Amino acid sequence: MKVEHYLGSPAHYRAFARFLIEVADAGPGGELVAAPEAVSDVVTPPVPVAPHDIPAATPATEAPAPKRRGRPTKAEAPVEAAPVVAPAAALVAAEPTIEEPAAPPPAATIDDVRKAMGEYVKVYGMAAAQEDGPKLLRQLFGEAVAKISSIPADGYGLAVEEINAMIAANPHGRTKVA
């Protein structure tokens, strides 16, 4: 039986009518009780079928439940396999030697930067701090940063380190204030 795949086509209705007749003529066990009559091009309304006359589906032919869309439930959540752990001796031998990166600057706050600049003022004076502070900040963070309040939050530790290094090394040749 060839069925065209156009909904509403006469062939589609004829095939569906044949199917309904076969289902209506099937017995309780699913076997055909009487031979179906020849179906003409005229589609007749289907014969009402009582629910007890419809053959039951066999459990072996049931298809698996369709996959649901959306977020999986906790029971359906994928379970990750436990990572495979290699012996420690194999890991040590397999890893190439990597140079340790320089330690990141310590975490600091803007108040720590202000305290470090205050120490610079105590050692070299206010005039030196007003001249050297903005130079240092521009070198560290670019031309847009010339004052402490413009330092990015992740740069406070670096600024404190550099101010303390500038106090110790005196790169500008300043004379110490009493």
N, C-alpha and C positions, 0 to 999 in steps of 0.2 A: 504494500500500500504506500503510494507516494503522496506526501503531503507537502504542499507549497508553504513556505514560511511567511506568507503575507497574511496578517490578521484581517479577517473580513473577506478573504477570497472564498469562492464557492468550493474549491477543493478542500480548504481547511474545514468548512462546515460539514462537508460530506464525510471526511475522516472522523470528525468528532461525533457525528451521528452514528457511524459504524461502531465506534468505541462504546457509546452509550447503550446501543442495542446489545453488544456483546456482554456488557456488564449486567444489563437487565436480564439476559437469558442465562447467566451463569448461576449455577446451583450454589448451595451453602458451602460446599467444599471448594468452590472456584472452578469446577468443571462445567463445560457447556452443556446445557440440558437440551436445547433445541437448536437447530441450525438457523443462523440469522437469515432474514429475508433479504432479498436484493434491495439495495438502497438506490433510489433514483436521485436525480438532480434536485428534486424538491426536498427540502429539509423539513422533516416533521418534528414537532416538539418532542422532547425526550419523555419516555415513559417514567412515571414516578416509581422510585425504588424504595422499598422499606429498608430501614437501617439494618435489620437482621439479615437481609438478602445480600448485603455488600460483603465480599470476601475480606477476611481479616488479613493484615499484612503479617508475613512470617518474620520472626525476630532476626533470622539470619540475613535477611535482605535489607534490613534497615540501614540507612545511611547514617554516618556519624553526624552529630549535631553541627549545624553551620557555625563557623567561627564568628564570635561576637566582635563588634567594632567597639573601640573606646578603650578605656583603661581596664587592664586585667584585674580581676578580683584577687584577694590575697591567696586563695587556693590555686589560681592560675598563674601567679607570678613566677617567672622563670627562676629556676634554682641554679645558682652558679656553682661550678665545680670547685672543690677545694684546690688551692694552688699547689703545684708540685714543688716540694722543697728538695733542693739538691744538697748533697753533703757539703759541709763547710769547707773541707779541704779542696773540693773541686771548684768552689766559688773563688777561693783565694787564688788558686792557680789560674783561673780563667779571666779574672779581672785585670785589665791593664792598670798600671800605676797612673793615678791622676793627681795632678798638682792641686793642693788645697787652695781654694779661692781665698782672696783676702777677706778677713773678717768684716762683716758689714758694720757700718758705724753704729754705735750704741743708740738705743731708742732715747729720744730726748724730746722736750717740749719747747715751746717758744720762750718760756720763762728761763729755761736752761741757757738758751742763746743769749738772752738779755743779761743773765748773770755772768756769762763768759765775756761779753762785751764790757760789762762793768769792771771786771778784773783788768781788762786791757786799759780802760780809762784810769784805774788806780795805778797801773804800772807806768804808762806812757803819757797820760793826760788826755783831756777832752779834745783838744785840737787835733791830736794825732788820731784818735778814735774816729772823729768826724771825717777825716781824710782817708784813713786806711780801711775802715769798715765797709763803706760802699764799694771800694776797689775790690776787696776780697769777695764780697757777695756777687759782684758782676762776673768775676773770674769763675766762681763756683756754679752759678745758676743762670748766667746769661745777662745781657744788657737790660732786660726788663726788671731785674731784681736788684735794687740798690738800697733797700731798707729791710729791717728785720721783719716787719709785718708782711712783706711780699715773699718771704721764703716759703716754698711748698712744704707741706706737713711732713713729707718723707725726707726732707733735707735738713731737719733740725740737728740730727746727730752729726752729720757731716760738717755743718756750720760750727758746732761746738768744738769738734776736733780741730778744725782749721784755725779757729780763733786761739785755742790753747797752743797750737803749734806756732802761731804767729807771735804769741807772747813769749814763748821759750826761745825762738830763733831770732827774733827782731830783724826781719828781712829788710825793713826800710831804714835801718840805722837810727832809730829814735833814741833819744836820751831818756833815761828813766827819771820819773818824777819822784821826789823824796820818798 
